[in-house]
Amino acid sequence: MVIYGGVEVFEEVLRRLKEFEPECEEVSEEGFEDELWSHFNRLPLRYALDVNIERAQEVLMHKKLLHMAHDPKTRPAFEARLIQLQPSVDENGVDSTSRYTRLKDAQISIHPGRQSTHPPPAFGLSSNLEFAIEDSKSDLQGGNGAMSANPSRPLHEITISTSDKPKLLCKLTSLLSEIGLNIQEAHAFSTSDGYSLDVFVVNGWPYEETEKLRNVLAMEIPRVEEIPWSQDSQPLSSKELEKKKFQEIVPLSVSVADVWEIDVKLLKFEYRICGGSYGDLYKGTFCTQDVAIKALKDEYLNENVQREFAQEVYIMRKVRHKNVVQFIGACTRPPNLCIVTEFMAGGSVYDFLHNQRGHFDVPTILKIGIHVSKGMNYLHENNIIHRDLKSANLLMDENGIVKVSDFGVARVQNKSGVMTAETGTYRWMAPEVIEHRPYNHKADVFSFGIVLWELLTWKLPYANLTPLQAAIGVVQKGLRPPIPKHTHPDIVRLLEQCWQQDPSLRPEFSEIIKILLNLSNMVNIISIQIFLCISRNPHSTLNKNDTSHPAIEKRSKVRVRGVYIDPFSNELVDLDGV
């Protein structure tokens, strides 16, 4: 095995292309080496680490598509081809394929002595491709358990390049789904100069009809450029936007609007906290009060963005709860559209866990879970679905109170109780939302389960997968984050209930609050008894009859109602699982 870095991948691809120089005229052209280096340099390092260097010709195809994407006349550019999925195996029959390793002298056929009918995919196998291979094997397995001569069926690989834009992946996955394709694997890359390269491995199309698939894609893919995510969202000039009244989008009485309408001249922008697809978040002041200011970017001020902005204001002005970020006001006169809320000095839970590398003890985890559940329960009682519940949208104040924020994609649930259209963030998204199926408020419960797991483990959900790969695993294989071995059974049960594939089996937030409150009360009793125990003897236990248990011999733990807690790590543990 040879492990490659970014530079090594470039050099190996260049070497392999020069071996085929008679077939590749482009390779012999002057300046080709610089162009190839520029191609790798404009894409993220992940591209070099993921690309299948045994298929160096595919790099030329990616380079060509990105070049075509520059010209509006040939944008979006795409290619569709048949591929064969076959895992690399060693002499022991163990899969040895990795995204970060390549066989230096591997042949196009991964199995020695056996030629593939079709080439392998352009990128190395990930867990989702392995899922597909397992499905193929089960489909082809005979009654005696022996595999047929062909270990995997052909699939299609579709590569698309266009100008990068917000929600592009949502549009592409939705479009492929409408055609009838099932995404088995996806690799999404954005270049440093504003273009995208998205590669999908799909099934659902007869492999003998590849040319027909290309014709269908040729008709459908241009819709990505022509049809925005929502209708009537073509960019408008500032003068045109001035003519559009905010009340035309979400009707509001003038008397009500005047209460929370803020003159942008009264806002003082101090510094930028973070940025998003359509706007930036700033720390600022309003009449000497510290505030957070969410300001929309001028270049994205189209009717669709204005409608979503109006929807967020409409929702925020009607909610008031101690676990929901407090709305202060808004500037609703284009082009200066912004929402002003209370400033949360503690930042987001996501930033604390993943950027500051912090962690919470058990009592704090339960407290955060209760705060979030109360805020979400209030929203659901008012028929509001958040649709993007994740740790980045949970903010902490200086007193440790956690509040739900960012209602940019929130919606008031309609009378039927179901909603459609995909929204949210893939790592936290419910399967029914990913699949563009009708959904209701239980989609937020699924997302809460992912957040709770995140709090317990301090890890990013599906960290070894891209967001789109994680979404595919969640939908097609019931993929869920692994629950730590010694997690208390009540927490395990709650996580599994929140993650149910069937939304009707997920609990309401009112039920979640009761479960977490019971656990929190239990931990509070334990904490008091730990304090008394340690003050007398730091190595003693409250129940001396249990000192023979291996868990007690290994670490001094206190037992209350069948639950043990490590006094030094605050770890809530199921004794029977230790």
C-alpha positions as CSV (number, residue, x, y, z in Angstrom):
1,M,0.0,0.0,0.0
2,V,1.1,3.6,-0.7
3,I,-0.4,6.5,1.2
4,Y,-0.8,9.6,-1.0
5,G,-1.0,13.3,-0.1
6,G,-2.3,16.0,-2.3
7,V,1.0,16.7,-4.2
8,E,1.7,13.0,-4.5
9,V,-1.8,12.4,-6.1
10,F,-1.1,15.2,-8.6
11,E,2.3,13.7,-9.5
12,E,0.8,10.2,-9.8
13,V,-2.1,11.3,-12.0
14,L,0.3,13.3,-14.2
15,R,2.6,10.2,-14.6
16,R,-0.3,7.9,-15.5
17,L,-1.7,10.4,-18.0
18,K,1.7,10.7,-19.7
19,E,1.7,6.9,-20.1
20,F,-1.4,7.4,-22.2
21,E,0.0,10.4,-24.1
22,P,-0.7,8.9,-27.6
23,E,-4.4,8.6,-26.6
24,C,-4.7,12.0,-24.8
25,E,-3.7,14.8,-27.1
26,E,-4.3,17.3,-24.3
27,V,-1.5,15.9,-22.3
28,S,1.1,16.8,-24.9
29,E,0.0,20.4,-25.2
30,E,2.2,23.1,-23.8
31,G,1.2,24.2,-20.3
32,F,-0.8,21.1,-19.6
33,E,1.1,20.4,-16.4
34,D,0.4,23.9,-15.0
35,E,-3.3,23.5,-16.0
36,L,-3.5,20.2,-14.2
37,W,-1.9,21.6,-11.1
38,S,-4.3,24.6,-11.2
39,H,-7.2,22.0,-11.4
40,F,-6.1,20.3,-8.2
41,N,-5.3,23.6,-6.5
42,R,-8.7,25.1,-7.1
43,L,-10.5,22.1,-5.5
44,P,-10.3,21.1,-1.8
45,L,-7.7,18.7,-0.7
46,R,-10.5,16.1,-0.1
47,Y,-10.8,15.9,-3.9
48,A,-7.2,14.7,-4.3
49,L,-7.5,12.3,-1.4
50,D,-10.7,10.8,-2.7
51,V,-10.1,10.6,-6.4
52,N,-9.3,7.1,-7.9
53,I,-5.8,7.6,-9.3
54,E,-6.0,4.4,-11.2
55,R,-8.6,6.2,-13.3
56,A,-6.5,9.2,-14.1
57,Q,-8.5,9.8,-17.3
58,E,-11.5,10.8,-15.1
59,V,-9.5,13.8,-13.7
60,L,-9.4,15.1,-17.3
61,M,-13.1,14.7,-17.5
62,H,-13.6,16.7,-14.3
63,K,-11.3,19.4,-15.6
64,K,-13.2,19.6,-18.9
65,L,-16.6,19.8,-17.1
66,L,-15.4,22.6,-14.8
67,H,-14.0,24.5,-17.9
68,M,-17.4,24.1,-19.6
69,A,-19.2,25.4,-16.5
70,H,-17.4,28.8,-17.0
71,D,-19.4,29.4,-20.1
72,P,-23.1,30.2,-19.6
73,K,-23.8,28.6,-23.0
74,T,-22.4,25.2,-21.9
75,R,-23.4,25.4,-18.2
76,P,-24.4,23.2,-16.5
77,A,-22.1,20.5,-17.9
78,F,-22.5,16.9,-17.1
79,E,-21.4,13.3,-18.0
80,A,-23.1,10.0,-17.3
81,R,-21.4,6.6,-17.6
82,L,-21.7,3.0,-16.5
83,I,-19.5,1.8,-13.6
84,Q,-18.9,-1.5,-11.8
85,L,-18.7,-1.7,-8.0
86,Q,-16.1,-4.2,-6.8
87,P,-14.3,-3.9,-3.5
88,S,-10.6,-4.4,-3.3
89,V,-9.7,-7.5,-1.3
90,D,-6.4,-8.9,0.0
91,E,-5.3,-12.5,0.2
92,N,-7.4,-13.0,3.3
93,G,-10.5,-11.7,1.6
94,V,-10.6,-8.5,3.6
95,D,-11.7,-5.3,2.0
96,S,-8.6,-3.1,1.8
97,T,-10.0,-0.1,-0.1
98,S,-9.7,3.3,1.6
99,R,-10.3,6.8,0.5
100,Y,-6.8,7.7,1.7
101,T,-4.9,4.7,0.3
102,R,-4.4,3.4,-3.2
103,L,-2.6,0.3,-4.7
104,K,0.4,1.8,-6.5
105,D,0.3,-0.6,-9.4
106,A,-3.3,-1.7,-9.4
107,Q,-5.0,-2.6,-12.6
108,I,-8.3,-1.1,-13.8
109,S,-9.8,-4.5,-12.8
110,I,-9.7,-4.5,-9.1
111,H,-9.8,-8.3,-8.9
112,P,-6.5,-9.8,-10.3
113,G,-7.1,-12.0,-13.3
114,R,-10.7,-10.7,-13.8
115,Q,-11.6,-7.9,-16.1
116,S,-14.5,-5.7,-15.1
117,T,-17.2,-5.2,-17.7
118,H,-17.2,-1.5,-16.8
119,P,-14.7,0.8,-15.1
120,P,-14.8,1.5,-11.3
121,P,-16.2,4.8,-9.9
122,A,-14.1,8.0,-10.1
123,F,-13.7,8.1,-6.3
124,G,-12.8,5.5,-3.7
125,L,-15.3,3.4,-1.9
126,S,-17.1,4.9,1.1
127,S,-19.4,3.2,3.6
128,N,-22.4,3.9,1.3
129,L,-20.8,2.2,-1.7
130,E,-20.0,-0.7,0.6
131,F,-23.8,-0.8,1.4
132,A,-24.5,-1.0,-2.3
133,I,-22.0,-3.8,-2.8
134,E,-23.6,-5.8,0.0
135,D,-27.0,-5.3,-1.6
136,S,-25.6,-6.5,-4.9
137,K,-24.1,-9.6,-3.3
138,S,-27.4,-10.5,-1.6
139,D,-29.2,-10.0,-4.9
140,L,-26.8,-12.4,-6.7
141,Q,-26.4,-14.9,-4.0
142,G,-27.5,-18.4,-4.8
143,G,-29.4,-20.8,-2.6
144,N,-26.2,-22.6,-1.6
145,G,-24.6,-19.4,-0.5
146,A,-22.2,-19.2,-3.4
147,M,-21.6,-16.0,-5.3
148,S,-22.3,-15.8,-9.0
149,A,-19.5,-15.0,-11.4
150,N,-20.4,-11.4,-11.5
151,P,-19.9,-9.9,-8.0
152,S,-21.7,-6.7,-8.6
153,R,-24.2,-5.1,-10.9
154,P,-23.4,-2.0,-13.1
155,L,-24.6,1.4,-11.8
156,H,-24.5,4.8,-13.3
157,E,-22.1,7.6,-12.3
158,I,-23.3,11.1,-13.1
159,T,-20.9,14.1,-12.8
160,I,-22.3,17.6,-12.9
161,S,-20.5,21.0,-12.9
162,T,-22.0,24.4,-12.8
163,S,-21.7,27.7,-10.9
164,D,-21.9,27.1,-7.2
165,K,-24.9,28.6,-5.4
166,P,-26.9,28.1,-2.2
167,K,-29.0,25.0,-2.0
168,L,-27.5,23.6,-5.2
169,L,-27.1,20.1,-3.7
170,C,-30.8,20.2,-2.7
171,K,-31.8,21.1,-6.2
172,L,-29.6,18.3,-7.8
173,T,-30.7,15.6,-5.4
174,S,-34.3,16.6,-5.9
175,L,-34.0,16.6,-9.6
176,L,-32.3,13.1,-9.7
177,S,-35.0,11.8,-7.5
178,E,-37.7,13.1,-9.8
179,I,-36.1,11.3,-12.7
180,G,-36.4,8.1,-10.7
181,L,-32.8,7.7,-9.7
182,N,-31.7,6.5,-6.2
183,I,-28.4,8.0,-5.0
184,Q,-26.0,5.4,-3.6
185,E,-23.0,7.6,-3.2
186,A,-22.2,11.3,-3.6
187,H,-19.1,13.5,-3.6
188,A,-19.6,17.2,-3.7
189,F,-16.8,19.8,-4.2
190,S,-16.7,23.6,-4.5
191,T,-13.9,25.3,-6.2
192,S,-12.1,28.3,-4.9
193,D,-13.4,30.4,-7.8
194,G,-17.1,29.7,-7.3
195,Y,-17.9,26.5,-9.3
196,S,-19.2,23.1,-8.3
197,L,-18.2,19.5,-9.1
198,D,-20.8,17.0,-7.9
199,V,-20.5,13.3,-8.5
200,F,-23.4,10.9,-7.9
201,V,-23.4,7.1,-8.1
202,V,-27.0,6.0,-8.8
203,N,-29.2,3.1,-9.5
204,G,-32.8,2.9,-10.7
205,W,-32.1,3.2,-14.4
206,P,-31.6,0.2,-16.8
207,Y,-27.9,-0.1,-17.4
208,E,-28.4,-0.9,-21.1
209,E,-30.2,2.5,-21.6
210,T,-27.3,4.8,-20.7
211,E,-27.8,6.9,-23.8
212,K,-31.4,7.4,-22.9
213,L,-30.4,8.5,-19.5
214,R,-28.0,11.1,-21.0
215,N,-30.9,12.4,-23.1
216,V,-33.1,12.8,-20.1
217,L,-30.4,14.5,-18.1
218,A,-29.7,16.9,-21.0
219,M,-33.4,18.0,-20.8
220,E,-33.7,18.1,-17.0
221,I,-30.3,19.3,-15.6
222,P,-30.6,22.8,-17.2
223,R,-33.6,23.3,-14.8
224,V,-31.0,23.8,-12.1
225,E,-30.1,27.1,-13.7
226,E,-33.5,28.1,-15.0
227,I,-35.7,27.2,-12.1
228,P,-34.8,28.4,-8.6
229,W,-35.5,26.5,-5.4
230,S,-38.8,28.4,-5.1
231,Q,-40.7,30.1,-7.9
232,D,-40.3,33.8,-8.7
233,S,-36.9,34.2,-7.1
234,Q,-35.0,35.9,-9.8
235,P,-32.6,38.6,-8.5
236,L,-34.1,42.1,-8.3
237,S,-32.4,45.4,-8.4
238,S,-32.5,47.6,-5.3
239,K,-34.9,50.0,-7.1
240,E,-37.2,47.1,-7.9
241,L,-37.0,45.8,-4.3
242,E,-37.9,49.3,-3.0
243,K,-41.2,48.9,-5.0
244,K,-41.9,45.6,-3.3
245,K,-43.7,46.1,-0.1
246,F,-42.8,43.8,2.8
247,Q,-46.5,43.5,3.7
248,E,-47.3,42.1,0.2
249,I,-45.4,38.9,1.1
250,V,-46.7,38.4,4.6
251,P,-49.6,40.7,5.3
252,L,-49.2,42.7,8.5
253,S,-51.2,45.6,9.9
254,V,-49.3,48.8,9.9
255,S,-49.9,49.4,13.7
256,V,-48.3,46.0,14.5
257,A,-45.4,46.5,12.1
258,D,-44.5,49.9,13.7
259,V,-44.0,48.2,17.0
260,W,-41.0,46.2,15.9
261,E,-39.8,48.1,12.8
262,I,-36.2,49.3,13.4
263,D,-34.5,52.2,11.6
264,V,-31.2,50.7,10.4
265,K,-29.5,54.0,11.3
266,L,-30.0,53.2,15.0
267,L,-28.0,49.9,14.6
268,K,-24.3,49.9,15.3
269,F,-22.4,47.0,13.7
270,E,-19.4,46.0,15.8
271,Y,-18.0,42.8,14.3
272,R,-19.0,39.8,12.2
273,I,-19.7,36.6,14.1
274,C,-20.2,34.2,11.2
275,G,-21.7,34.0,7.7
276,G,-24.3,31.9,5.8
277,S,-25.6,31.3,2.3
278,Y,-27.7,34.5,2.2
279,G,-26.5,36.7,5.0
280,D,-24.0,37.5,7.8
281,L,-24.5,37.6,11.6
282,Y,-23.0,40.5,13.5
283,K,-22.5,41.6,17.1
284,G,-23.9,45.1,17.5
285,T,-25.9,47.5,19.6
286,F,-29.3,49.0,19.4
287,C,-30.0,51.9,21.7
288,T,-27.0,50.9,23.8
289,Q,-28.3,47.3,24.1
290,D,-26.1,44.4,23.0
291,V,-27.8,42.7,20.1
292,A,-27.2,40.1,17.3
293,I,-27.9,41.4,13.8
294,K,-28.7,39.0,11.0
295,A,-28.2,41.0,7.8
296,L,-29.0,39.7,4.3
297,K,-26.5,40.0,1.5
298,D,-27.4,42.5,-1.2
299,E,-26.5,40.0,-4.0
300,Y,-29.1,37.5,-2.8
301,L,-32.0,40.0,-2.4
302,N,-34.5,38.2,-4.7
303,E,-38.2,37.6,-4.1
304,N,-37.6,34.1,-2.7
305,V,-35.1,35.3,-0.1
306,Q,-37.3,38.3,0.8
307,R,-40.2,35.8,1.3
308,E,-38.2,33.6,3.6
309,F,-37.0,36.7,5.5
310,A,-40.6,37.8,5.9
311,Q,-41.6,34.4,7.1
312,E,-38.8,34.4,9.7
313,V,-39.9,37.8,11.0
314,Y,-43.5,36.7,11.0
315,I,-42.7,33.7,13.2
316,M,-40.2,35.4,15.5
317,R,-42.5,38.3,16.4
318,K,-45.2,35.9,17.6
319,V,-43.0,33.7,19.8
320,R,-41.9,34.6,23.3
321,H,-40.3,31.9,25.5
322,K,-37.3,31.8,27.8
323,N,-35.8,29.0,25.7
324,V,-36.3,30.7,22.3
325,V,-34.0,33.6,21.3
326,Q,-35.8,36.9,21.9
327,F,-36.8,38.9,18.9
328,I,-36.2,42.6,19.3
329,G,-37.1,44.0,15.8
330,A,-36.3,44.1,12.1
331,C,-35.5,46.4,9.3
332,T,-37.9,45.4,6.5
333,R,-37.2,48.1,4.0
334,P,-35.1,46.7,1.1
335,P,-32.2,46.6,0.5
336,N,-31.4,46.9,4.2
337,L,-33.1,43.7,5.4
338,C,-32.0,42.5,8.8
339,I,-33.4,40.8,11.9
340,V,-32.3,42.0,15.4
341,T,-32.4,39.6,18.4
342,E,-30.9,39.4,21.9
343,F,-27.1,38.8,21.9
344,M,-26.2,35.4,23.3
345,A,-22.7,35.9,24.8
346,G,-22.0,32.1,25.2
347,G,-22.1,31.4,21.5
348,S,-23.5,28.2,20.0
349,V,-23.4,24.7,21.3
350,Y,-21.7,23.6,18.0
351,D,-18.9,26.1,18.4
352,F,-18.2,25.1,22.0
353,L,-18.2,21.3,21.2
354,H,-16.4,21.3,17.8
355,N,-14.3,24.5,17.6
356,Q,-13.4,25.1,21.2
357,R,-13.2,21.3,21.8
358,G,-15.2,21.7,25.0
359,H,-17.5,19.2,26.6
360,F,-20.4,19.2,29.0
361,D,-20.8,17.1,32.2
362,V,-23.9,15.0,32.6
363,P,-26.0,17.5,34.6
364,T,-25.3,20.2,32.0
365,I,-26.2,17.8,29.1
366,L,-29.5,17.0,30.8
367,K,-30.1,20.7,31.5
368,I,-29.4,21.7,27.8
369,G,-31.7,18.9,26.7
370,I,-34.5,20.1,28.9
371,H,-34.0,23.8,27.8
372,V,-34.1,22.8,24.1
373,S,-37.1,20.5,24.6
374,K,-39.1,23.2,26.4
375,G,-38.3,25.7,23.6
376,M,-39.3,23.2,20.9
377,N,-42.4,22.1,22.8
378,Y,-43.5,25.7,22.9
379,L,-42.9,26.1,19.2
380,H,-44.9,22.9,18.4
381,E,-47.7,24.0,20.6
382,N,-47.9,27.1,18.4
383,N,-47.9,24.9,15.2
384,I,-44.4,26.0,14.3
385,I,-41.9,23.5,12.8
386,H,-38.3,24.6,13.1
387,R,-37.0,22.4,10.3
388,D,-33.3,23.1,11.0
389,L,-32.7,22.0,14.6
390,K,-29.0,21.5,15.1
391,S,-26.3,22.4,17.6
392,A,-25.3,25.5,15.6
393,N,-28.8,26.9,16.2
394,L,-28.7,26.4,19.9
395,L,-27.3,29.5,21.7
396,M,-26.1,30.0,25.2
397,D,-26.3,33.1,27.3
398,E,-24.0,34.2,30.1
399,N,-26.2,32.4,32.7
400,G,-26.0,29.0,31.0
401,I,-29.6,29.3,29.5
402,V,-29.8,27.6,26.1
403,K,-32.2,28.9,23.5
404,V,-33.4,27.8,20.1
405,S,-32.5,30.2,17.3
406,D,-32.5,30.8,13.6
407,F,-36.0,30.5,12.1
408,G,-34.8,31.1,8.6
409,V,-36.4,27.9,7.3
410,A,-39.1,27.5,10.0
411,R,-42.7,27.2,8.9
412,V,-46.1,27.4,10.5
413,Q,-47.6,23.9,10.1
414,N,-50.6,23.9,7.8
415,K,-54.0,22.5,8.7
416,S,-53.3,19.1,7.3
417,G,-50.4,18.7,9.7
418,V,-47.9,17.7,7.0
419,M,-45.3,19.7,5.0
420,T,-43.3,19.0,1.9
421,A,-39.9,20.1,0.4
422,E,-36.5,19.4,1.7
423,T,-34.9,21.8,4.1
424,G,-32.4,21.7,7.0
425,T,-28.9,20.3,7.3
426,Y,-28.2,16.8,6.2
427,R,-26.3,15.6,9.3
428,W,-29.3,16.4,11.5
429,M,-32.1,15.9,9.0
430,A,-35.0,13.4,9.4
431,P,-35.2,10.7,6.6
432,E,-38.7,11.8,5.5
433,V,-37.4,15.3,4.9
434,I,-34.3,14.0,3.0
435,E,-36.6,12.0,0.7
436,H,-38.8,15.0,0.0
437,R,-41.8,13.1,1.5
438,P,-44.6,14.8,3.5
439,Y,-43.5,15.5,7.1
440,N,-44.7,17.1,10.3
441,H,-43.3,18.4,13.6
442,K,-41.8,15.0,14.4
443,A,-39.0,15.8,12.0
444,D,-37.7,18.2,14.7
445,V,-37.8,15.3,17.2
446,F,-35.4,13.3,15.0
447,S,-33.0,16.2,14.8
448,F,-33.2,16.6,18.6
449,G,-32.1,13.0,18.9
450,I,-29.0,13.8,16.8
451,V,-28.3,16.8,19.0
452,L,-28.6,14.8,22.2
453,W,-26.1,12.2,20.8
454,E,-23.8,15.1,19.9
455,L,-24.0,16.4,23.5
456,L,-23.2,13.0,24.9
457,T,-20.3,12.1,22.7
458,W,-18.9,15.6,21.9
459,K,-18.6,14.3,18.3
460,L,-19.8,15.6,14.9
461,P,-22.6,13.2,13.6
462,Y,-21.3,10.9,10.9
463,A,-17.9,12.7,10.9
464,N,-16.4,10.1,8.6
465,L,-18.9,10.9,5.9
466,T,-19.8,13.9,3.8
467,P,-23.2,15.4,4.7
468,L,-24.8,14.0,1.5
469,Q,-23.3,10.6,2.1
470,A,-24.7,10.6,5.6
471,A,-28.1,11.5,4.2
472,I,-28.0,8.6,1.8
473,G,-27.0,6.2,4.6
474,V,-29.8,7.5,6.9
475,V,-32.5,7.0,4.2
476,Q,-31.4,3.8,2.5
477,K,-29.7,1.8,5.3
478,G,-31.2,3.2,8.5
479,L,-27.8,4.7,9.4
480,R,-27.7,6.2,12.9
481,P,-24.8,7.5,15.0
482,P,-23.3,4.8,17.3
483,I,-24.5,5.0,20.9
484,P,-21.6,4.7,23.4
485,K,-21.5,1.2,25.1
486,H,-22.2,2.3,28.7
487,T,-24.8,4.9,28.0
488,H,-27.7,4.7,30.6
489,P,-30.6,2.6,29.2
490,D,-33.1,5.5,29.6
491,I,-30.9,7.7,27.4
492,V,-30.5,4.8,24.9
493,R,-34.2,4.3,24.8
494,L,-34.8,8.0,24.2
495,L,-32.3,8.2,21.4
496,E,-33.8,5.2,19.7
497,Q,-37.3,6.6,20.0
498,C,-36.3,9.9,18.5
499,W,-34.5,8.2,15.6
500,Q,-37.5,6.0,14.6
501,Q,-37.9,5.7,10.9
502,D,-41.6,6.0,11.3
503,P,-42.3,9.6,12.6
504,S,-45.5,8.5,14.4
505,L,-43.4,6.4,16.8
506,R,-41.2,9.3,17.9
507,P,-42.1,11.0,21.2
508,E,-43.6,14.4,21.6
509,F,-41.3,17.0,23.2
510,S,-43.7,17.1,26.2
511,E,-42.8,13.4,26.8
512,I,-39.1,14.1,26.3
513,I,-39.1,16.8,28.9
514,K,-40.5,14.4,31.5
515,I,-37.8,11.8,30.7
516,L,-35.0,14.3,31.0
517,L,-36.4,15.9,34.1
518,N,-36.5,12.4,35.8
519,L,-32.9,11.8,34.9
520,S,-31.9,15.3,36.0
521,N,-33.5,14.8,39.4
522,M,-31.8,11.5,39.7
523,V,-28.4,13.0,38.9
524,N,-29.0,15.9,41.4
525,I,-29.6,13.4,44.2
526,I,-26.4,11.6,43.2
527,S,-24.4,14.8,43.1
528,I,-25.5,15.7,46.7
529,Q,-24.6,12.2,47.9
530,I,-21.2,12.3,46.0
531,F,-20.4,15.6,47.8
532,L,-21.2,14.0,51.2
533,C,-19.3,10.9,50.3
534,I,-16.2,12.5,49.0
535,S,-16.1,15.0,51.9
536,R,-15.8,12.0,54.3
537,N,-13.7,9.7,52.1
538,P,-13.0,10.2,48.4
539,H,-12.7,6.5,47.9
540,S,-15.8,5.3,49.7
541,T,-19.2,4.3,48.4
542,L,-22.6,4.9,49.8
543,N,-23.7,1.3,49.4
544,K,-20.9,-0.8,50.8
545,N,-22.6,-4.0,49.8
546,D,-21.8,-3.1,46.2
547,T,-18.0,-2.7,46.7
548,S,-17.4,-6.2,45.3
549,H,-18.7,-5.2,41.9
550,P,-15.9,-4.8,39.3
551,A,-17.1,-1.3,38.4
552,I,-16.8,-0.2,42.1
553,E,-13.4,-1.8,42.4
554,K,-12.1,-0.1,39.3
555,R,-13.6,3.4,40.0
556,S,-15.4,4.6,43.1
557,K,-19.0,5.1,42.1
558,V,-22.1,6.1,43.9
559,R,-25.3,4.1,43.4
560,V,-28.8,5.6,43.5
561,R,-31.8,3.6,42.2
562,G,-29.6,1.4,40.0
563,V,-27.6,4.2,38.5
564,Y,-23.9,4.8,39.1
565,I,-22.0,8.0,38.5
566,D,-18.3,8.5,38.5
567,P,-17.6,11.4,41.0
568,F,-14.6,12.5,39.0
569,S,-15.9,12.4,35.4
570,N,-19.7,12.8,36.2
571,E,-20.4,9.9,33.8
572,L,-23.9,8.5,34.1
573,V,-23.4,4.7,33.7
574,D,-25.6,1.7,33.5
575,L,-24.1,-0.7,36.1
576,D,-25.3,-3.8,34.3
577,G,-23.6,-2.7,31.1
578,V,-20.1,-2.1,32.7
